[in-house]
Amino acid sequence: MTKITTAERVFLSRAETVAEKKRTRAAHYEQQLRVLIAGLQPRNMAKVAKQILKIATQLEKIEAEQEAHAQKVNELRAKQQTEQALTRLCTEANKLAGTDGANFFTKAGKIFDNQ
């Protein structure tokens, strides 16, 4: 298990803000598509179809980004929870072991960090 890095901590702290911005952008693209489709008339079909294709491509891209972002957030949160659980376990073990055993459990925790 590797420790969660500072960059990963910063990423997690900003994750919800980034996710919200991606949701807002996706909703904006969806609204643009609705407006274009509602205003579709035979005389401007080619122009509107081109705009619809461009926006649909942007929407697909942002949805893929949202999925990748959510996956990374989930992976980092799981990593963070594992790290915190190990820290709690070592802390409890140190308390139970007292002064003599404290060094052992501290060193044991470091072994996990180096993997």
trRosetta pair geometry for C-beta under 8 A, 3 or more apart (Angstrom, degrees):
i j d omega theta_ij theta_ji phi_ij phi_ji
1 79 7.7 161 -159 -150 96 82
1 82 6.3 -139 -138 129 140 127
1 83 7.0 177 157 -82 128 75
1 86 7.1 170 84 -36 159 159
1 112 5.2 3 46 170 111 90
1 113 7.1 -45 89 -97 85 30
1 115 5.7 48 22 72 47 107
2 79 7.9 -16 71 -160 76 125
2 113 7.4 61 -139 -167 36 52
2 115 7.3 -124 -59 88 60 56
3 83 6.3 92 -134 -125 59 135
3 113 5.4 14 -47 -145 103 95
4 8 4.8 -120 -172 89 84 133
4 9 6.1 105 135 -57 111 84
4 76 6.8 95 -132 -163 116 85
4 79 5.6 134 -80 122 101 110
4 80 5.2 27 -59 -90 159 76
4 83 5.6 -111 -9 -6 103 161
5 8 4.6 100 54 6 76 101
5 9 7.1 -133 101 -5 43 86
6 9 5.5 -52 -150 34 35 114
6 10 6.4 35 152 -18 66 103
7 10 5.7 -53 -149 36 32 111
7 11 6.3 38 149 -24 64 104
8 11 5.3 -48 -146 33 34 117
8 12 6.4 34 154 -18 65 103
8 76 5.3 -169 -171 -139 107 124
8 79 7.5 -46 167 86 151 137
8 80 7.8 -170 134 -65 117 103
9 12 5.8 -55 -150 37 30 109
9 13 6.4 30 152 -21 64 106
9 80 7.9 118 -97 -103 73 124
10 13 5.7 -54 -148 34 32 112
10 14 6.5 13 158 -3 65 110
11 14 6.3 -74 -152 47 26 97
11 15 6.3 54 148 -63 65 92
11 72 7.5 -73 158 137 138 119
11 73 7.9 -148 139 -96 100 70
11 76 6.5 -138 93 -106 120 175
12 15 5.2 -21 -146 -18 36 124
12 73 6.8 125 -115 -138 71 77
12 76 5.4 -147 -71 122 109 132
12 77 6.7 135 -128 -74 124 74
12 80 6.8 43 -84 -44 168 152
14 17 5.3 -62 -167 45 66 114
14 18 5.7 64 138 -24 90 106
15 18 5.9 -61 -148 39 29 109
15 19 6.1 28 157 -20 66 109
15 69 7.4 158 -150 171 84 100
15 73 4.6 112 -156 -112 142 121
16 19 5.6 -53 -144 37 31 113
16 20 6.3 34 156 -21 65 105
17 20 5.8 -55 -150 35 29 112
17 21 6.6 29 152 -18 63 104
18 21 5.7 -54 -151 35 33 111
18 22 6.5 31 152 -18 66 105
18 69 6.3 -144 121 -158 119 143
19 22 5.7 -56 -150 37 32 111
19 23 6.4 33 152 -19 66 104
19 66 7.0 87 -140 -140 73 84
19 69 6.2 179 -88 124 80 133
19 70 7.0 83 -114 -78 119 81
19 73 7.4 -13 -59 -38 126 158
20 23 5.6 -52 -147 36 33 112
20 24 6.3 35 153 -21 65 105
21 24 5.6 -52 -147 36 32 114
21 25 6.4 32 154 -18 65 105
22 25 5.8 -52 -146 37 32 110
22 26 6.3 34 154 -20 64 106
22 62 5.9 171 -161 -176 84 96
22 65 6.0 -146 -132 103 131 108
22 66 4.7 162 142 -87 137 91
22 69 6.5 176 -19 29 164 156
23 26 5.7 -55 -148 37 31 112
23 27 6.3 31 153 -18 65 106
23 66 7.1 95 -68 -116 63 133
24 27 5.8 -55 -149 37 30 110
24 28 6.4 35 150 -23 64 105
25 28 5.4 -51 -149 33 33 116
25 29 6.5 33 153 -17 65 102
25 62 5.3 -143 107 -140 116 151
26 29 5.8 -53 -150 36 32 110
26 30 6.4 34 151 -19 64 106
26 59 6.3 92 -141 -143 71 78
26 62 4.9 -166 -78 114 83 129
26 63 6.1 95 -117 -71 128 76
26 66 6.7 -10 -47 -42 141 143
27 30 5.6 -53 -147 37 33 114
27 31 6.3 36 153 -21 65 104
28 31 5.8 -54 -150 35 29 111
28 32 6.5 32 151 -20 63 104
29 32 5.6 -52 -149 34 33 114
29 33 6.5 36 152 -20 65 103
29 55 5.4 166 -159 -176 89 92
29 58 5.5 -157 -116 99 137 106
29 59 4.1 -180 129 -80 142 93
29 62 6.6 165 -1 27 148 143
30 33 5.7 -53 -152 34 33 113
30 34 6.6 35 150 -20 65 103
30 59 6.6 104 -62 -121 66 134
31 34 5.6 -51 -150 33 35 113
31 35 6.5 34 153 -18 66 104
32 35 5.8 -55 -150 36 32 111
32 36 6.3 29 155 -16 66 108
32 55 5.1 -144 102 -138 123 149
33 36 5.8 -58 -146 39 31 109
33 37 6.1 27 158 -16 67 109
33 52 6.3 84 -132 -136 82 80
33 55 5.4 -172 -70 113 85 134
33 56 6.6 85 -101 -71 129 77
33 59 7.1 -15 -37 -41 135 150
34 37 5.9 -59 -144 40 27 107
34 38 6.1 27 157 -20 64 110
35 38 5.8 -57 -146 37 27 111
35 39 6.3 9 160 -4 63 113
36 39 6.1 -69 -145 47 27 99
36 40 6.8 56 150 -59 62 88
36 48 5.4 160 -174 -161 99 97
36 51 5.6 -156 -126 103 146 119
36 52 5.3 -173 118 -77 143 87
36 55 7.1 164 4 22 150 150
37 40 5.6 -22 -158 -20 36 121
37 52 6.9 85 -66 -108 80 128
39 48 7.1 -159 94 -116 90 140
40 44 7.6 -142 -145 81 46 91
40 45 6.9 56 -166 -107 91 66
40 48 5.4 176 -109 123 77 158
41 44 5.6 52 64 31 88 93
41 45 7.4 -115 91 -55 40 71
41 48 8.0 114 32 -11 58 151
42 45 5.9 -16 -151 -38 35 114
44 47 5.0 -53 -174 48 83 114
44 48 5.3 79 125 -21 94 107
45 48 6.1 -68 -142 44 24 103
45 49 5.8 26 162 -24 66 112
46 49 5.8 -54 -142 35 25 113
46 50 6.5 28 156 -21 60 106
47 50 5.9 -57 -155 33 28 112
47 51 6.6 25 150 -15 63 106
48 51 5.5 -54 -148 38 36 112
48 52 6.1 40 151 -23 68 104
49 52 5.6 -50 -145 35 31 114
49 53 6.4 34 154 -20 63 104
50 53 5.8 -53 -150 35 29 112
50 54 6.5 30 152 -19 63 106
51 54 5.7 -55 -149 36 32 112
51 55 6.3 25 157 -13 67 108
52 55 6.0 -59 -145 41 28 106
52 56 6.0 30 156 -21 65 111
53 56 5.7 -54 -141 38 27 112
53 57 6.4 31 156 -21 62 105
54 57 5.9 -56 -154 33 28 112
54 58 6.6 26 150 -16 63 106
55 58 5.5 -53 -149 37 36 112
55 59 6.2 39 151 -22 67 105
56 59 5.5 -51 -146 36 32 115
56 60 6.5 37 153 -20 64 102
57 60 5.8 -50 -149 34 31 112
57 61 6.4 33 151 -20 63 106
58 61 5.6 -55 -150 36 32 114
58 62 6.4 27 155 -16 67 106
59 62 6.0 -55 -144 38 30 106
59 63 6.3 30 156 -18 64 108
60 63 5.8 -58 -148 38 29 111
60 64 6.4 30 154 -19 64 105
61 64 5.8 -56 -152 35 30 110
61 65 6.4 30 150 -18 64 106
62 65 5.4 -50 -147 37 36 115
62 66 6.3 43 150 -25 65 101
63 66 5.5 -46 -148 31 34 116
63 67 6.6 35 152 -19 63 103
64 67 5.7 -52 -150 35 33 112
64 68 6.4 30 153 -15 66 106
65 68 5.8 -56 -145 40 32 109
65 69 6.0 33 155 -21 66 109
66 69 5.7 -57 -146 38 27 112
66 70 6.2 27 157 -19 64 108
67 70 5.9 -54 -146 36 28 110
67 71 6.4 28 155 -19 62 107
68 71 5.7 -55 -149 36 30 112
68 72 6.4 29 154 -17 65 106
69 72 5.9 -56 -149 37 30 108
69 73 6.3 31 153 -20 65 107
70 73 5.6 -53 -146 36 31 113
70 74 6.3 32 155 -19 64 106
71 74 5.8 -55 -149 36 30 111
71 75 6.4 29 154 -18 64 106
72 75 5.7 -55 -148 37 32 111
72 76 6.2 26 157 -14 67 108
73 76 6.0 -60 -146 41 28 106
73 77 6.1 27 157 -19 65 108
74 77 5.8 -55 -143 37 28 110
74 78 6.4 29 156 -19 63 106
75 78 5.9 -57 -151 35 29 110
75 79 6.4 29 151 -18 64 107
76 79 5.4 -52 -146 38 35 114
76 80 6.1 37 153 -21 66 105
77 80 5.5 -52 -145 37 32 113
77 81 6.2 33 154 -20 65 104
78 81 5.8 -53 -146 36 30 111
78 82 6.4 32 153 -20 63 105
79 82 5.8 -55 -150 35 29 112
79 83 6.4 30 152 -18 64 107
80 83 5.7 -54 -148 37 31 112
80 84 6.3 29 154 -17 65 107
81 84 5.7 -54 -145 39 31 110
81 85 6.2 34 154 -22 65 106
82 85 5.7 -53 -146 35 30 111
82 86 6.4 29 154 -18 63 106
83 86 5.9 -56 -150 36 29 110
83 87 6.4 30 152 -19 64 107
84 87 5.6 -53 -147 36 33 114
84 88 6.3 34 154 -18 66 104
85 88 5.7 -53 -148 37 31 111
85 89 6.3 35 152 -22 64 106
86 89 5.5 -52 -146 35 32 114
86 90 6.4 29 156 -15 65 105
86 109 6.4 135 154 -136 102 93
86 112 5.8 -140 -162 109 149 159
87 90 6.0 -55 -147 39 29 107
87 91 6.2 31 153 -21 64 108
87 109 7.2 78 -102 -149 50 137
88 91 5.6 -55 -146 37 31 114
88 92 6.3 29 156 -17 66 106
89 92 5.9 -56 -148 38 28 108
89 93 6.2 28 153 -19 64 109
90 93 5.5 -54 -143 38 32 113
90 94 6.2 36 155 -23 65 104
90 105 5.1 156 -153 158 78 103
90 106 6.8 104 178 -92 123 41
90 108 6.9 -177 -113 80 106 97
90 109 4.1 10 -94 -69 155 131
91 94 5.7 -53 -150 33 29 112
91 95 6.6 30 151 -19 62 104
92 95 5.6 -52 -150 34 34 112
92 96 6.4 28 154 -14 66 107
93 96 5.8 -57 -147 41 32 107
93 97 5.9 23 157 -15 68 114
93 101 7.3 -110 153 135 84 121
93 105 4.2 173 106 -124 120 150
93 108 7.9 -48 102 62 157 137
94 97 5.9 -60 -136 43 27 105
94 101 7.1 -171 -127 104 45 88
94 102 4.5 57 -148 -123 95 79
94 105 5.0 -143 -67 73 75 138
94 106 6.8 57 -89 -51 124 83
95 98 7.9 25 173 -66 26 40
96 101 7.6 -41 94 79 69 145
97 100 6.6 -120 157 75 90 72
97 101 2.4 -97 173 79 128 135
97 102 6.0 176 90 -54 113 50
97 104 6.9 -123 179 52 163 112
97 105 6.1 168 15 -16 150 126
98 101 6.0 79 53 27 64 95
98 102 6.9 -95 111 -35 31 94
99 102 5.7 -41 -145 3 28 121
100 103 7.9 -68 170 21 30 97
101 104 5.1 -55 -164 36 61 118
101 105 6.2 47 147 -14 87 104
102 105 6.3 -64 -150 41 32 101
102 106 6.1 32 156 -20 68 111
103 106 5.7 -56 -144 38 31 113
103 107 6.2 28 158 -15 66 108
104 107 6.0 -63 -153 39 26 107
104 108 6.2 27 151 -22 64 109
105 108 5.2 -47 -140 35 37 117
105 109 6.4 42 156 -22 64 100
106 109 5.9 -52 -154 32 29 111
106 110 6.8 30 148 -19 61 105
107 110 5.5 -53 -151 34 37 115
107 111 6.8 48 149 -28 64 96
108 111 5.7 -43 -158 20 36 116
108 112 7.4 34 148 -14 61 99
109 112 5.9 -53 -161 32 40 110
109 113 6.7 42 145 -21 67 105
110 113 5.3 -50 -150 33 41 117
110 114 6.5 37 155 -20 68 105
111 114 6.1 -61 -153 35 30 108
111 115 7.2 37 151 -32 62 101
112 115 6.0 -49 -157 16 37 114
